Amino acid sequence: MKVICSSEESLYRPEAVRWRQRMEIMKPLGDTVVLLPCSMKKPYSNSKSHQKFRKLTRSFQELIVTSPFGICPRELENTYPIQSYDVSTTGSWSSDEIEETGRLVAKYCEGKNVVANLAGGYLESCEAYMDDFVNVCVNERPTSPDSLYNLRMELKNHQRVNRREKTLHELKSIAKYQFGEGGEEFIPDNVKTKGMYHKRILSNGTQLALLNKDYGLFRLNLPGGEILKDLGINIVNIDFDLQTNTVFAPGVENADHNIIPNDEVVIVHDDTVVGVGKAVMTGREMEECDNGIAVKLKHRLKK
């Protein structure tokens, strides 16, 4: 589903606000962050400009600067809603856009070496909130041969990160974005992935979840639900014996108030994970409503 961002008010769309809130808790990998402008084409890696950038930057932490979403670490570029928003890239930014984006960039890059290839509003937002960074862009054209040459030469001075670390960091970052603070603990260090498109997330041969590449988010299996329960995240407690793949609101005792519709949630009865599925209501609505579907289950414990 396209997320249309056609005016400055798009800064305050719920999807954009929630994205920026989650970006506040994201952390970069390695010692160096490379700042790049967004592109019209999504995900960014499919654009001609980013294909040029990636030849030089793929071994570093890349951070895409954009509005109204502020920032997007490269490892989250396939994640909804950043993979499907539509915005006119005029390069002219309002003071609110500069503030929201600049603040997030500065927080994300704190304590790191920063190499930027930016112009226009992208650069303004960084200059407003960061004192110390190198901008390699020449004549306000990040894809020009001179800008790309400068980028290549500058990155020779910086430490690369290895591929295994990047893969683990990507999975942990997606979990942190999806499940919030502490969500990175959902992914164990011994994780393995299988699959050409959708990725099965495995630990010790057990599938915890499926990484759905269409949305860039995890879909839980029961063992993954056990981990989320132990972390105290997205739990819905029910007061009845689950017999079907639908949980109605009257059967919900309490639910995590951070849950919003379409979140992956864990159904718990008598301290046992009995199902995992997708929320239809917010956690608060599940507690307060006298009718309606609260959760549609994907997997439940068979007895």
C-alpha positions as CSV (number, residue, x, y, z in Angstrom):
1,M,0.0,0.0,0.0
2,K,1.4,3.4,-1.1
3,V,1.9,6.0,1.6
4,I,1.3,9.3,-0.1
5,C,3.4,12.2,1.3
6,S,2.4,15.2,-0.8
7,S,2.7,18.2,1.6
8,E,4.5,19.4,4.7
9,E,1.6,18.0,6.8
10,S,2.9,14.6,5.8
11,L,5.4,15.1,8.6
12,Y,2.6,14.4,11.1
13,R,1.1,11.3,9.4
14,P,0.9,8.5,12.0
15,E,3.2,6.3,9.9
16,A,5.8,9.0,9.7
17,V,5.6,10.0,13.4
18,R,5.9,6.3,14.5
19,W,8.8,5.7,12.1
20,R,10.7,8.7,13.5
21,Q,10.0,7.6,17.1
22,R,11.5,4.2,16.4
23,M,14.5,5.8,14.6
24,E,15.3,7.5,17.9
25,I,16.3,4.1,19.3
26,M,18.3,2.7,16.3
27,K,22.1,2.4,16.5
28,P,24.7,2.3,13.7
29,L,27.2,-0.5,13.1
30,G,30.9,0.2,13.0
31,D,32.8,3.5,13.5
32,T,31.6,5.4,10.4
33,V,28.2,6.5,9.1
34,V,27.8,7.4,5.4
35,L,24.9,9.9,4.8
36,L,23.2,9.6,1.4
37,P,20.1,11.4,-0.1
38,C,16.9,9.5,-0.7
39,S,15.6,8.6,-4.2
40,M,12.2,8.6,-5.8
41,K,12.5,4.8,-6.5
42,K,11.8,2.5,-3.5
43,P,13.5,0.6,-2.1
44,Y,16.4,3.0,-2.5
45,S,18.8,0.3,-3.7
46,N,16.8,-0.1,-6.9
47,S,17.5,3.5,-7.9
48,K,20.3,4.3,-10.3
49,S,21.8,6.8,-7.9
50,H,22.0,4.3,-5.0
51,Q,23.5,1.6,-7.3
52,K,26.3,4.1,-7.9
53,F,26.7,4.9,-4.2
54,R,26.5,1.2,-3.1
55,K,29.6,0.2,-5.1
56,L,31.5,2.5,-2.7
57,T,29.5,2.4,0.5
58,R,28.2,-1.2,0.9
59,S,30.9,-2.1,3.5
60,F,29.9,0.8,5.8
61,Q,26.9,1.8,7.8
62,E,24.7,3.7,5.3
63,L,22.1,6.2,6.4
64,I,19.6,7.6,3.9
65,V,18.4,11.1,4.8
66,T,14.8,11.8,3.8
67,S,11.6,13.6,4.6
68,P,9.0,13.2,6.1
69,F,10.5,10.0,7.7
70,G,13.8,11.7,8.7
71,I,16.3,8.9,8.4
72,C,16.5,5.3,7.1
73,P,19.4,3.0,7.9
74,R,20.1,1.0,4.8
75,E,19.1,-2.3,6.6
76,L,15.6,-1.0,7.0
77,E,14.9,0.2,3.4
78,N,12.7,-2.8,2.7
79,T,10.5,-2.2,5.7
80,Y,7.0,-0.8,5.6
81,P,6.2,2.1,5.4
82,I,9.7,3.4,4.2
83,Q,9.6,1.0,1.2
84,S,6.4,2.4,-0.2
85,Y,6.1,6.1,0.5
86,D,5.6,8.5,-2.4
87,V,7.0,12.0,-2.0
88,S,8.1,14.8,-4.4
89,T,11.8,15.2,-4.1
90,T,12.1,19.0,-4.7
91,G,15.2,19.4,-2.6
92,S,13.6,22.4,-0.9
93,W,12.9,21.7,2.8
94,S,10.8,23.6,5.4
95,S,12.2,24.6,8.7
96,D,10.2,21.8,10.4
97,E,11.6,19.2,8.0
98,I,15.1,20.4,8.6
99,E,14.6,20.2,12.4
100,E,13.0,16.8,12.5
101,T,15.6,15.2,10.1
102,G,18.6,17.0,11.5
103,R,17.8,16.1,15.0
104,L,17.5,12.4,14.1
105,V,20.7,12.4,12.0
106,A,22.7,13.9,14.9
107,K,21.3,11.5,17.4
108,Y,22.0,8.4,15.2
109,C,25.5,9.5,14.3
110,E,26.6,10.6,17.8
111,G,30.2,9.5,18.5
112,K,30.8,8.2,15.0
113,N,32.8,9.4,12.0
114,V,30.4,10.9,9.5
115,V,30.9,11.1,5.8
116,A,28.1,12.9,3.8
117,N,27.3,13.0,0.1
118,L,24.5,15.5,0.4
119,A,23.2,18.8,-1.1
120,G,20.2,21.1,-0.7
121,G,17.8,20.4,2.2
122,Y,19.5,17.2,3.0
123,L,22.8,19.0,3.7
124,E,21.0,21.9,5.5
125,S,19.5,19.6,8.0
126,C,22.8,18.0,8.9
127,E,24.7,21.4,9.0
128,A,22.0,22.7,11.4
129,Y,22.5,19.9,14.0
130,M,26.0,18.5,13.5
131,D,29.4,20.2,13.9
132,D,31.8,17.6,12.7
133,F,31.3,15.8,9.4
134,V,33.0,15.6,5.9
135,N,30.8,16.4,2.9
136,V,32.2,15.1,-0.3
137,C,29.5,16.4,-2.6
138,V,30.7,18.7,-5.4
139,N,28.4,21.3,-7.2
140,E,25.3,20.0,-5.4
141,R,25.4,16.8,-7.5
142,P,25.9,13.7,-5.3
143,T,26.1,11.3,-8.3
144,S,28.6,13.4,-10.3
145,P,32.0,11.7,-11.1
146,D,33.7,14.2,-8.8
147,S,31.4,13.6,-5.9
148,L,31.8,9.8,-6.2
149,Y,35.6,10.1,-6.6
150,N,35.7,12.2,-3.4
151,L,33.5,9.6,-1.6
152,R,35.7,6.7,-2.7
153,M,38.9,8.5,-1.6
154,E,37.4,9.6,1.8
155,L,36.2,6.1,2.6
156,K,39.7,4.7,2.2
157,N,40.4,6.3,5.5
158,H,37.6,4.5,7.3
159,Q,37.2,1.0,8.8
160,R,34.9,-1.4,7.0
161,V,32.5,-3.8,8.7
162,N,32.3,-7.5,7.8
163,R,29.4,-9.2,6.1
164,R,28.4,-11.5,9.0
165,E,28.2,-8.6,11.3
166,K,26.1,-6.7,8.8
167,T,23.6,-9.6,8.4
168,L,23.2,-9.9,12.2
169,H,22.9,-6.2,12.6
170,E,20.2,-6.0,9.9
171,L,18.1,-8.7,11.5
172,K,18.5,-7.1,15.0
173,S,17.6,-3.7,13.6
174,I,14.4,-4.9,11.9
175,A,13.4,-6.6,15.2
176,K,14.2,-3.4,17.1
177,Y,12.1,-1.3,14.7
178,Q,9.2,-3.8,14.7
179,F,9.1,-4.6,18.4
180,G,10.5,-1.4,19.9
181,E,13.1,-0.9,22.7
182,G,14.7,-4.3,23.6
183,G,13.3,-5.9,20.4
184,E,16.8,-6.6,19.1
185,E,17.0,-9.4,21.7
186,F,14.4,-11.3,19.6
187,I,17.3,-12.3,17.3
188,P,19.9,-14.6,19.0
189,D,23.5,-14.3,18.0
190,N,23.5,-17.9,16.5
191,V,20.7,-17.0,14.0
192,K,20.7,-18.5,10.5
193,T,18.5,-17.5,7.6
194,K,17.2,-19.7,4.8
195,G,15.3,-18.8,1.7
196,M,15.8,-16.9,-1.6
197,Y,13.1,-14.3,-1.1
198,H,11.1,-14.6,2.2
199,K,13.7,-15.6,4.8
200,R,13.2,-18.3,7.5
201,I,14.7,-17.1,10.7
202,L,16.3,-20.2,12.5
203,S,18.0,-20.8,15.8
204,N,19.4,-24.2,16.6
205,G,17.3,-25.6,13.8
206,T,14.0,-24.1,15.1
207,Q,12.1,-21.5,13.1
208,L,11.4,-18.4,15.1
209,A,9.8,-16.3,12.4
210,L,9.6,-15.6,8.7
211,L,11.0,-12.3,7.4
212,N,8.4,-11.3,4.9
213,K,10.3,-9.4,2.2
214,D,7.1,-7.7,0.9
215,Y,6.8,-5.7,4.1
216,G,10.3,-6.2,5.5
217,L,8.9,-7.4,8.9
218,F,8.9,-10.6,10.9
219,R,5.9,-13.0,11.0
220,L,6.1,-15.0,14.2
221,N,6.2,-18.7,14.7
222,L,5.3,-20.1,18.2
223,P,9.0,-20.4,19.3
224,G,9.4,-16.7,18.3
225,G,6.4,-16.0,20.4
226,E,8.1,-17.6,23.4
227,I,11.0,-15.2,23.0
228,L,8.7,-12.2,22.8
229,K,6.9,-13.4,25.9
230,D,10.2,-13.7,27.8
231,L,11.0,-10.1,26.7
232,G,7.6,-8.9,27.8
233,I,6.8,-7.5,24.3
234,N,3.4,-7.4,22.5
235,I,1.7,-9.8,24.9
236,V,-2.1,-10.4,24.8
237,N,-3.3,-12.3,27.9
238,I,-6.6,-14.2,27.4
239,D,-8.9,-15.9,30.0
240,F,-10.2,-18.8,28.0
241,D,-9.1,-22.1,26.4
242,L,-8.2,-21.2,22.8
243,Q,-10.0,-23.4,20.2
244,T,-10.0,-21.3,17.1
245,N,-7.8,-19.0,15.1
246,T,-9.7,-15.8,16.2
247,V,-9.4,-14.0,19.6
248,F,-12.4,-11.7,20.3
249,A,-12.0,-8.7,22.5
250,P,-14.2,-9.9,25.4
251,G,-11.8,-12.8,26.0
252,V,-8.8,-10.5,26.5
253,E,-7.7,-9.9,30.1
254,N,-5.0,-7.4,29.3
255,A,-2.8,-6.4,26.4
256,D,0.4,-4.4,25.8
257,H,-0.7,-0.8,25.3
258,N,2.0,-0.4,22.7
259,I,0.2,-2.7,20.3
260,I,-1.4,-1.2,17.2
261,P,-3.3,-2.9,14.4
262,N,-1.2,-5.2,12.2
263,D,1.4,-5.7,14.9
264,E,2.6,-9.3,15.4
265,V,1.4,-10.3,18.9
266,V,1.7,-13.3,21.3
267,I,-1.4,-14.9,22.9
268,V,-0.8,-16.1,26.4
269,H,-3.1,-18.2,28.6
270,D,-2.1,-19.4,32.1
271,D,1.5,-18.2,31.4
272,T,1.7,-20.4,28.3
273,V,2.1,-19.2,24.7
274,V,-1.0,-20.6,22.9
275,G,-0.8,-18.6,19.7
276,V,0.8,-15.9,17.6
277,G,-0.9,-13.6,15.1
278,K,-1.8,-10.2,13.8
279,A,-3.5,-7.5,16.0
280,V,-6.8,-6.1,14.6
281,M,-7.2,-3.6,17.4
282,T,-4.9,-1.5,19.6
283,G,-3.9,-3.1,22.9
284,R,-6.0,-0.6,24.8
285,E,-9.1,-1.4,22.5
286,M,-8.6,-5.1,23.2
287,E,-9.0,-4.4,26.9
288,E,-11.9,-2.0,26.6
289,C,-14.1,-3.3,23.8
290,D,-17.1,-5.6,24.5
291,N,-17.2,-7.0,21.0
292,G,-15.1,-7.3,17.8
293,I,-12.0,-9.3,16.7
294,A,-8.9,-8.5,18.7
295,V,-6.3,-10.8,17.0
296,K,-6.3,-13.1,13.9
297,L,-4.0,-16.0,14.6
298,K,-1.4,-17.5,12.2
299,H,-0.2,-20.3,14.5
300,R,-1.7,-21.8,17.7
301,L,-0.7,-24.5,20.1
302,K,-2.4,-27.7,19.1
303,K,-3.5,-30.0,22.0
